[in-house]
Amino acid sequence: MGEPEVADATRRTRLANERTYLAWLRSALTALAVAIGAGKIVPGVTDVSKWPFEILGAGFAVLALIFAVGGARRFVSVERALDEGRFSALTPREATAVAVVATALGIATLVLVFVH
């Protein structure tokens, strides 16, 4: 009687892992859209110095790559852990890297908005 419950829990965990991976990809696509907006569209439709916005756009593109690659690595790590019957936690280093890049870009965006 315990076996079907374990199999069902594992199946739900794998589906949750897939949804989480898709969330990482949505975040990557959103960051990429912001990169295009900040780096190309804003300087193209306003009378501002282009280079700060291009650098900001490049930063958001880097964040998009972090989300895409990090999400894929996380997905694989969780799947491997499930196969081995263990848990795969998000490391403090991974969480900190995302937080630092996102915070830096948020501050840079605020500075550009209020300076220009």
N, C-alpha and C positions, 0 to 999 in steps of 0.2 A: 504494500500500500504506500510506502514511503517513496518508492522509485518514481512513480508518475509525478508526484509533487516536486521532486528534485528536477526532473526533466522539464516540467512546466516552468519552474523558477528560472532554470538556465535559459529556456527559450525566451522568456520575458526579458531577462537580462541582456541577451543578444539583440533583441529588438530595441531595447533602450539604448544599447551601444550604437546601433545603426542610426537611431534618431539623433543621438548626440553628435555623431559624425556629420550628419546632414546639417546640424546647427553650426558646427565648425565651418562647413562649406558655405553656408549662408552668410556667416560673418565674414568669410574671405571675400565673397562676391560683393558684399556691402562695402568693405574697406576698399576694394578695387574701384567701385563706383565713386566713392569719395575721392580716391586718388585722381581719377579722371576729372571730376568736378573741380577739385582744388588746383590741380596741376595744369589743366588745359582750359576748362570752360571759364573759370573765374578770371584768369588773366586775359582771356580772349574777349570778354564782354565788358571789362572795366578798364579804367585808365590807371593802372597800378604797375609797379615794377613786377616783372614776370618771375624773376628768379626765386623770391621767397615762396611763392605759391607753387612753383615747380618742385622746390625742395620739399615742401609740405606734401605735395602729391606723391613724390617718391617715397616719403616716409609712410604714407598710407598704403602704398603698393608693397612695401616691405612688411607692414602689418598683415596685409592680405596673404603674403607668402607664409608668414609665421602661422596664421590660422590654417591655411591649406595643408602645409607640411605637418604642422603640429597635430592637427585633427587626424590626419592619416596615420601618423605614428601612434597616437593615442588609441585609435580604433584597433590597430594591429596589436598593440600591447594588451588591451583588454581582452581581445579574442584569444590571444595566446594564454593569458592568465586563466580564462574560463576553461580552455582545453586542459590546463594543468591543475585545475581545481583550486586556484588561488585568487587573490585580489590584486589589482593593479591600481595603485593610487596615483593621482596626478602629483608629480614631485613639486616641492616648494620652488625649485629652480625654474621649472616650466611655468608655473603660475606667476612667479615674480617677473620672468622675462616678458610675458604678455602684458602684465600690469605696468611695467616700466615703459615699454614702447607705447602703449595706449595712453598712458599719462603724459608722456613727453609730447605726443601728437596733440593731445587735448590742450595742453598749455600753449604749444606753438600755434594752434588754431585760434585760441583766445587772443594771443598777442597780435596775430595778423589781423583779426577782426577789429580789434581796438586801435591798432596802429594805422591801418589803412582805412 
